[in-house]
Amino acid sequence: VAAVTEKDFQFDPPTITVAAGTKVVWTNQGPTIHTVADRAGAWGSAVLHPCDSFSHVFTPPGTYPSHCTLHALMDGTVILT
């Protein structure tokens, strides 16, 4: 399992590199609601309130750009090896 935090209108870390088949968990650790979604629209969370989490298992290897659908400047990337 790999973890990404959503806080202060950013993903931390903004880019994460993991092996194919890894579950990535995003947790909203700030006071503002957020989401996380694939830029291609293949997957995405519902609204994440403070302390809420969303997870996704990634396959196959590649680069997966993501973003918060509520905050245009929140970008992230998952790289699968």
Summary of the structure (lengths in Angstrom):
residues: 81
radius of gyration: 11.4
end to end distance: 14.5
largest distance: 33.6
contacts: 228
relative contact order: 0.32
helix: 0%
strand: 57%
